[in-house]
Amino acid sequence: MMNAHNPNRSLIDIFCLSLTGLLLVYSTIAVYGLFALESTHATELAAGLLRIALGLLALGGLLRWGWLAEPLERHVATMGETFEADFANLSAKTRIRSIVLVTMLSLLLELVLIRWLASMFPVYSFYKNFTMLACFLGLGAGYAVAERQPCAPAIVLPMLALFVGVITLLRYDTGAAYLIFSVGWLSTFDLPVYFLLGASFIVCACICYPVGQLCGKLLHSSPSLNAYSFNLAGSILGVIALFVMSLYWLPPVIWFAVTGAIMLLVVLPRDKFLPVGIASFCVLLAILAWPVQPETQRIYSPYQLLERTAKADGLMQILSGGSYYQKVYNFADSKRGHESDADRFVRAYYEFPYNFRKNPERVAIVGAGSGNDAATALRMGAAHVDAIEIDPAIAFLGTKYHPERPYDDPRVNLSINDARNFFRTANQQYDLTWASSCRRFSGTCRVPASRWRSGCCMTIREPPHSSSRKGRPWRCRMRTPSRPSASPMSRIISRNPIRSPPFRPTTGRSSTWSSAPIPSPT
């Protein structure tokens, strides 16, 4: 299968082998899903058979690779020869411009792959450096062999379109996003997850390899100092491009559209394989723009993918990368006494801090989310609430869809800011500081990241006339024991929580700590 005289052919062989492995995982999940169904309908059976056929087709192509070897090797060799001939005729001015744009392309492609994969499966969010290292490997290997091997950048867009299509199938097809983590005994050792990470690592490296090779050729063709300056300028432009797209919450179809447009307009404008690139670019955009879940609103905030869905009672529920993140509750006073047992349990959880401090004058809520904590503070008599939330998209959803409209209340000051920066610059003292225990605070509460609201940290300033504390601040960190880890990966996560330093009392005096378990809503 490997051919020492055509490294680009070897690159495609490795790419196809890894992609075939992902398709086989997809088909295995389809088989498992068919057997797990209690009753099989004709539509579900037909869809399951199509998924299985896709995997068998990929496996058959791999086993009969010799049938495709000769035409594939011929086309890949032609790609390299065509590009090398065009590259030799480039003027010095065009090469300088290309250094900037191709460097921008390499960095933008790396950042887009990191962010997009993290929004598809939660495991990529835990291991963002995994995708980054894969891109580094591909780009670095391309730089290393730039002068010794022919470059074929025309294969980048077809490989990218195939990879995005397969990952999209694994993420959004019926049950695949969940079954990949729960296929019988395999999930006990996280084998499907490790295979997903390993195969995507190889594929990302293969996609970035030709881009690094092209960038290396351009850098070697110009004076070193000038080339480095243009390389730095292109890197800055790539960071700015993704920053602007993230700032305006643009979806992945725009990220990949910008990346593909640079490839088509700068790298392949005179290439005879330009039609292949255009066709692959159109397929890529069609996959990304396809409404896979029309009932779900997707918002790509600067930090994560948020998916707005509805609970059974019609109120908003927010997912992050397909996993549960937040719920909205309506605990207005008019609802008190008419709630289910589950809702009364959750109400008691939210109102728990106010048992220590009645009618607080000033309250700070860290990680205010979609507004449940701010609404509770208002109901419990707070005169002023500072709600600190780092993700503007979550705050937007809370402002628009929370039934109690806490962020529209004049007593609430919504601050889109990092909590540490807020308290570093704020010149206020608070009667109660409530660190809402979203996943971002799971390290402080020492619970697994998968347990969303399983602990909290609060600071209460007792009134001056209190005889027990004499006006000094009192802090309480509440913990809920974590459940036993179900797999090696979850044990790794629970043993290495992301720690954040506790907040210091606003008065500067020493504080007393106490620990007490509290219930957490599921």
Buried (B, 14 or more C-beta within 10 A) or exposed (E): EEBEEBBBBBBBBBBBBBBBBBBBBBBBBBBBBBEEEEEEEEEBEEBBEEBBEBBEEBBEBBEEBEEEBEEBBEBBBBBBEBBEEBBEEBEEEEBBBBBBBBBBBBBBBBBBBBBBBBBBBBBBBBBEEBBBBBBBBBBBBBBEBBEEBBBBBBBBBBBBBBBBBBBBBBBBBBBBBEBBBBBEEBBEEBEBBBBBBBBBBBBBBBBBBBBBBBBBBBBEBBEEEEBEBBBEBBBBBBBEBBEEBBEEBBBBBBBBBBBBEBBBEBBBEEBEBBEBBBEBBEBBBEBBBEEBEEEEBBBBBBBBBBBBEBEEEEBBBBBBBBBEBBBBBBBEEEBEEEBEEEBEBBBEBBBBBBEEBEEBBBBBBBBBBBBBBBBBBBBBEBEBBBBBBBBBBBBBBBBEBBBBBBBEBEEBBBBBBEBEEBBEEBEEBBBBBBBBBBBBBBBBBBBBBBBBBBBBBBBBBBEEEEEEBEEBBBBBBBBBEBEEBEBEBBEEBBEEBEEBEBBEBBEEEEBEEEEEEBEBBE
